């Protein structure tokens, strides 16, 4: 996949920006507050319908404006080109278009223009609770299994219903929710374990390229899978009533990263933790490309400035090896290792304006 042009109107500091992005590596430079990260945010909107920085439209919409609009020209397999557009209003309304045809779901955007974003906040993959790692798993399963999204929605509805019954009517008939949660949760788990071995193998390869420290990755499914989930849920009803929530199932799954017998976040240095986070996301990008036959875009915000020279070189080599189109923001172009790439474009952002830097 390649984004070959970008047009942005009224997104944060960006009033009206147009740029050709037909390159293997596109670098946005500029001081803090210049609008360079907002450009990545605009690209992210094209593939997900949302910002990676805020859930509130007021934070994203340019001041004293009522509508933001992002358009992009995309080149896919066999050089087929398409136009993607996302419009958001100050009242929270959102419209998506692909080739001037209105679509209703963000999942259609995600299938049309897959992408992976790496930000300084991505380190939360290691430091935060399991929820963020489950979301990564679900994101991957959504792309590689056509039925996973609908299955996941069914599971979440049943989970809400069971949790509500646990709190409000623990003595009532709960078998219907145990059955539905058991069927959908078991199916989700089976999809996950079908793809996780390949995922871990790919991740191990990227980790070896970026880190000299051995890392072991363990998938914890969320219950003892020697027993069917429906049976586990039925047997744990009374205990779950006391807790007030469903304590076992795929909603409790986790990916745990180990180093030297301890959880990685407890023993790795700050720089090593950053590289581990990058390796996880690059590995998911490689796996997705191999599975769906389309290489997702890679959006990288300000990470290069937090790495030393040697680790920056490893980092950019790993990005290049994915074969993805990569968008990077940085305060200085000197922090970008551009050697060995195909076509490279440099842009400088200044107070919401964008100017190409000729090399």
C-alpha positions as CSV (number, residue, x, y, z in Angstrom):
1,X,0.0,0.0,0.0
2,X,1.2,3.5,-0.7
3,X,-0.3,6.9,0.1
4,X,0.7,9.0,-2.9
5,X,-0.9,12.3,-2.0
6,X,-2.4,14.0,1.1
7,X,-4.8,17.0,1.5
8,X,-5.7,18.3,5.0
9,X,-8.1,21.1,5.9
10,X,-8.8,22.5,9.4
11,X,-7.0,19.8,11.5
12,X,-5.5,21.4,14.6
13,X,-2.9,24.0,13.4
14,X,-3.2,22.9,9.7
15,X,-5.6,25.2,7.8
16,X,-5.0,23.9,4.3
17,X,-2.1,21.6,3.4
18,X,-1.5,19.6,0.2
19,X,1.5,17.3,-0.3
20,X,2.8,14.7,-2.6
21,X,3.7,11.6,-0.5
22,X,4.7,9.2,-3.3
23,X,7.9,7.9,-1.7
24,X,9.3,5.0,0.3
25,X,10.2,7.3,3.3
26,X,8.4,10.6,4.0
27,X,9.9,12.8,6.7
28,X,8.1,15.7,8.4
29,X,10.5,17.9,10.3
30,X,9.7,20.9,12.5
31,X,9.7,22.3,16.0
32,X,7.2,21.3,18.6
33,X,3.8,22.7,17.8
34,X,4.7,23.2,14.1
35,X,2.0,20.7,12.9
36,X,4.2,17.8,11.9
37,X,2.5,15.3,14.2
38,X,-0.9,16.6,13.0
39,X,0.1,15.4,9.5
40,X,0.5,11.9,10.9
41,X,-2.8,12.3,12.7
42,X,-4.4,13.2,9.3
43,X,-3.0,10.0,7.7
44,X,-4.2,8.0,10.7
45,X,-7.7,9.4,10.2
46,X,-7.7,8.0,6.6
47,X,-7.1,4.5,7.8
48,X,-9.0,4.4,11.1
49,X,-11.5,7.3,11.1
50,X,-10.0,8.6,14.4
51,X,-7.1,10.4,15.9
52,X,-4.3,8.6,17.8
53,X,-3.9,11.6,20.1
54,X,-7.5,12.4,21.2
55,X,-11.0,11.0,21.3
56,X,-12.5,14.5,21.4
57,X,-13.3,16.3,18.1
58,X,-12.8,19.7,19.8
59,X,-9.1,18.8,20.3
60,X,-8.6,17.9,16.7
61,X,-10.7,20.5,14.9
62,X,-8.9,23.8,14.1
63,X,-10.1,26.7,16.2
64,X,-13.1,28.6,15.0
65,X,-13.9,26.1,12.3
66,X,-16.8,23.7,12.0
67,X,-15.5,20.9,9.7
68,X,-12.2,19.2,9.1
69,X,-11.5,17.2,5.9
70,X,-8.7,14.8,5.0
71,X,-8.3,13.3,1.6
72,X,-5.7,10.9,0.3
73,X,-4.9,9.2,-3.0
74,X,-3.9,5.5,-2.4
75,X,-2.1,3.1,-4.6
76,X,-2.8,-0.5,-3.9
77,X,-2.0,-3.9,-5.4
78,X,-1.5,-4.0,-9.2
79,X,-1.1,-0.2,-9.1
80,X,-4.8,0.4,-8.6
81,X,-5.5,3.9,-7.3
82,X,-8.4,5.0,-5.1
83,X,-9.4,8.1,-3.2
84,X,-10.2,8.0,0.5
85,X,-11.9,10.9,2.4
86,X,-12.8,11.5,6.0
87,X,-14.9,14.5,7.1
88,X,-15.7,15.4,10.8
89,X,-17.8,18.2,12.1
90,X,-17.8,20.2,15.3
91,X,-21.0,18.3,16.3
92,X,-19.2,15.0,16.1
93,X,-20.7,13.8,12.8
94,X,-18.4,11.8,10.6
95,X,-18.5,10.8,7.0
96,X,-16.2,8.3,5.2
97,X,-15.8,8.0,1.4
98,X,-13.9,5.6,-0.8
99,X,-13.9,6.6,-4.5
100,X,-16.8,9.0,-3.7
101,X,-18.9,6.2,-2.4
102,X,-20.0,6.8,1.2
103,X,-19.2,4.0,3.6
104,X,-20.6,3.5,7.1
105,X,-17.9,1.7,9.1
106,X,-14.3,2.3,10.2
107,X,-13.6,-1.3,9.5
108,X,-14.0,-0.6,5.8
109,X,-11.4,2.1,6.1
110,X,-9.0,-0.2,8.0
111,X,-9.3,-2.9,5.4
112,X,-8.7,-0.4,2.6
113,X,-5.7,1.4,4.1
114,X,-4.1,-0.7,7.0
115,X,-1.5,1.1,9.1
116,X,0.6,0.8,12.2
117,X,1.4,3.8,14.3
118,X,4.5,4.1,16.6
119,X,4.5,7.0,19.1
120,X,6.4,7.7,22.4
121,X,3.1,6.5,24.1
122,X,3.5,3.1,22.4
123,X,5.7,2.1,25.3
124,X,2.5,1.7,27.3
125,X,2.4,-1.7,25.5
126,X,4.9,-2.8,28.1
127,X,4.1,-0.6,31.1
128,X,0.3,-0.6,31.2
129,X,-2.2,-3.4,31.9
130,X,-3.1,-6.2,29.6
131,X,-5.9,-4.3,27.9
132,X,-3.6,-2.5,25.5
133,X,-1.9,-5.8,24.5
134,X,-5.3,-7.5,24.0
135,X,-6.3,-4.6,21.7
136,X,-3.2,-5.3,19.6
137,X,-4.2,-8.9,19.4
138,X,-7.7,-8.0,18.4
139,X,-6.4,-5.5,15.8
140,X,-4.3,-8.3,14.2
141,X,-7.1,-10.8,14.3
142,X,-9.5,-8.3,12.7
143,X,-7.2,-8.0,9.7
144,X,-6.3,-11.7,9.2
145,X,-9.7,-13.3,9.9
146,X,-12.8,-11.9,8.1
147,X,-15.3,-13.1,10.8
148,X,-13.3,-12.0,13.8
149,X,-14.8,-8.5,14.1
150,X,-18.4,-9.7,14.2
151,X,-17.5,-12.5,16.6
152,X,-15.7,-10.0,18.9
153,X,-18.8,-7.8,18.9
154,X,-21.0,-10.7,19.9
155,X,-18.6,-11.6,22.7
156,X,-18.5,-8.1,24.1
157,X,-22.3,-7.9,24.1
158,X,-22.6,-11.2,25.9
159,X,-19.9,-10.1,28.4
160,X,-21.8,-6.9,29.2
161,X,-25.0,-8.9,29.7
162,X,-23.3,-11.5,32.0
163,X,-21.6,-8.9,34.1
164,X,-24.9,-7.0,34.5
165,X,-26.6,-10.2,35.6
166,X,-23.8,-10.9,38.1
167,X,-24.4,-7.6,39.8
168,X,-28.2,-7.3,39.4
169,X,-29.8,-10.8,39.4
170,X,-27.2,-13.3,40.6
171,X,-30.0,-15.8,41.4
172,X,-31.6,-15.6,38.0
173,X,-31.3,-17.8,34.9
174,X,-27.7,-17.2,33.8
175,X,-27.2,-20.1,31.5
176,X,-28.0,-18.2,28.3
177,X,-25.1,-15.8,28.9
178,X,-22.7,-18.6,29.9
179,X,-23.6,-20.4,26.7
180,X,-23.2,-17.3,24.4
181,X,-20.0,-16.1,26.1
182,X,-18.7,-19.7,26.1
183,X,-19.3,-20.2,22.3
184,X,-18.0,-16.8,21.1
185,X,-15.1,-16.7,23.6
186,X,-14.0,-20.2,22.6
187,X,-14.1,-19.3,18.9
188,X,-12.1,-16.1,19.6
189,X,-9.5,-18.1,21.4
190,X,-9.2,-20.7,18.6
191,X,-8.7,-17.9,16.0
192,X,-6.0,-16.4,18.2
193,X,-4.0,-19.6,18.8
194,X,-4.3,-20.3,15.0
195,X,-2.2,-17.2,14.3
196,X,-0.2,-16.5,17.5
197,X,2.6,-19.1,16.7
198,X,3.4,-17.3,13.4
199,X,3.1,-13.9,15.1
200,X,5.6,-14.9,17.8
201,X,8.0,-16.3,15.3
202,X,7.9,-13.0,13.3
203,X,8.3,-11.0,16.5
204,X,11.2,-13.1,17.6
205,X,13.0,-12.3,14.3
206,X,12.5,-8.6,14.6
207,X,13.6,-8.7,18.3
208,X,16.8,-10.4,17.2
209,X,17.5,-7.6,14.8
210,X,16.9,-4.8,17.2
211,X,17.8,-6.1,20.7
212,X,20.9,-8.1,21.8
213,X,19.0,-9.3,24.9
214,X,16.9,-12.5,24.6
215,X,13.2,-11.9,25.0
216,X,10.6,-14.7,25.5
217,X,7.0,-14.0,24.6
218,X,4.2,-15.9,26.3
219,X,0.5,-15.9,25.4
220,X,-1.8,-16.3,28.4
221,X,-5.3,-17.2,27.1
222,X,-7.3,-16.0,30.2
223,X,-8.4,-19.3,31.6
224,X,-7.3,-23.0,31.8
225,X,-8.0,-24.1,28.3
226,X,-7.9,-27.8,29.3
227,X,-11.6,-27.1,30.0
228,X,-14.2,-25.7,27.7
229,X,-14.9,-22.0,28.4
230,X,-18.7,-22.5,28.8
231,X,-18.0,-25.1,31.6
232,X,-15.5,-22.7,33.3
233,X,-18.1,-19.9,33.2
234,X,-20.8,-22.1,34.7
235,X,-18.5,-23.3,37.5
236,X,-17.3,-19.8,38.4
237,X,-20.7,-18.1,38.6
238,X,-20.9,-17.9,42.3
239,X,-17.3,-16.6,42.6
240,X,-17.9,-14.1,39.8
241,X,-21.1,-12.9,41.7
242,X,-18.9,-12.0,44.6
243,X,-16.4,-10.2,42.4
244,X,-19.1,-8.5,40.3
245,X,-17.4,-9.3,37.0
246,X,-16.5,-12.2,34.7
247,X,-13.1,-13.3,35.9
248,X,-12.1,-15.8,33.2
249,X,-12.2,-15.8,29.4
250,X,-10.4,-14.2,26.4
251,X,-11.2,-10.8,27.8
252,X,-8.5,-11.6,30.4
253,X,-5.8,-12.8,27.9
254,X,-2.4,-11.2,27.8
255,X,0.9,-11.3,25.9
256,X,3.7,-11.3,28.5
257,X,7.3,-10.4,27.6
258,X,10.0,-12.0,29.7
259,X,13.8,-11.2,29.9
260,X,16.2,-13.1,32.2
261,X,13.3,-14.7,34.1
262,X,11.5,-11.5,34.9
263,X,8.9,-9.4,33.1
264,X,10.8,-7.3,30.5
265,X,9.5,-3.9,31.8
266,X,11.2,-4.6,35.1
267,X,14.7,-5.3,33.8
268,X,15.1,-3.5,30.5
269,X,16.6,0.0,30.3
270,X,14.6,2.8,28.9
271,X,16.3,2.6,25.5
272,X,15.9,-1.2,25.4
273,X,12.2,-0.9,26.3
274,X,11.7,1.6,23.4
275,X,13.3,-0.8,21.0
276,X,11.2,-3.7,22.3
277,X,8.1,-1.6,21.7
278,X,9.2,-0.8,18.2
279,X,10.0,-4.4,17.5
280,X,6.5,-5.5,18.6
281,X,4.8,-3.0,16.2
282,X,7.2,-3.6,13.3
283,X,6.7,-7.4,13.8
284,X,2.9,-6.9,13.6
285,X,3.3,-4.9,10.4
286,X,5.4,-7.7,8.9
287,X,3.0,-10.4,9.9
288,X,0.0,-8.4,8.5
289,X,1.8,-7.9,5.2
290,X,2.5,-11.7,4.9
291,X,-1.0,-12.7,5.9
292,X,-3.2,-10.3,3.9
293,X,-0.8,-9.6,1.0
294,X,-0.8,-5.9,1.6
295,X,1.9,-4.0,3.5
296,X,0.4,-1.5,6.0
297,X,1.7,2.1,6.2
298,X,4.0,2.7,9.2
299,X,3.6,6.0,11.0
300,X,6.4,6.9,13.4
301,X,6.1,10.0,15.6
302,X,9.2,11.4,17.3
303,X,10.8,8.1,18.3
304,X,14.2,8.6,16.6
305,X,15.1,11.5,18.8
306,X,14.9,9.3,21.9
307,X,17.5,6.7,20.6
308,X,21.3,6.9,20.4
309,X,23.0,6.8,17.1
310,X,23.6,3.0,17.0
311,X,20.0,2.2,18.0
312,X,18.6,4.7,15.5
313,X,20.5,3.0,12.7
314,X,19.0,-0.4,13.8
315,X,15.6,1.2,14.1
316,X,15.6,2.6,10.5
317,X,17.1,-0.6,9.1
318,X,14.2,-2.5,10.7
319,X,11.7,-0.1,9.2
320,X,13.3,-0.4,5.8
321,X,13.2,-4.2,6.0
322,X,9.4,-4.2,6.3
323,X,9.0,-2.9,2.7
324,X,6.3,-0.5,4.0
325,X,5.9,3.1,3.1
326,X,7.1,4.9,6.2
327,X,6.1,8.4,7.5
328,X,8.4,9.8,10.2
329,X,8.3,13.0,12.3
330,X,11.4,14.5,13.8
331,X,12.7,17.8,15.2
332,X,15.8,17.4,12.9
333,X,16.4,15.6,9.7
334,X,19.8,14.7,11.0
335,X,18.2,12.1,13.2
336,X,16.9,10.2,10.2
337,X,19.0,7.5,8.6
338,X,17.8,7.8,5.0
339,X,20.7,5.8,3.4
340,X,19.6,2.8,1.4
341,X,16.0,3.8,0.9
342,X,14.4,4.3,-2.5
343,X,12.7,7.6,-2.9
344,X,12.8,9.9,0.1
345,X,10.8,13.1,0.6
346,X,11.6,15.7,3.3
347,X,9.1,18.3,4.3
348,X,9.4,21.1,6.9
349,X,6.4,22.1,8.9
350,X,6.3,25.7,10.2
351,X,3.3,27.1,12.0
352,X,0.9,24.7,10.1
353,X,2.4,25.3,6.7
354,X,4.4,22.7,4.8
355,X,7.3,23.1,2.5
356,X,9.3,20.5,0.7
357,X,13.0,20.4,1.5
358,X,15.0,19.6,-1.7
359,X,18.0,17.3,-1.4
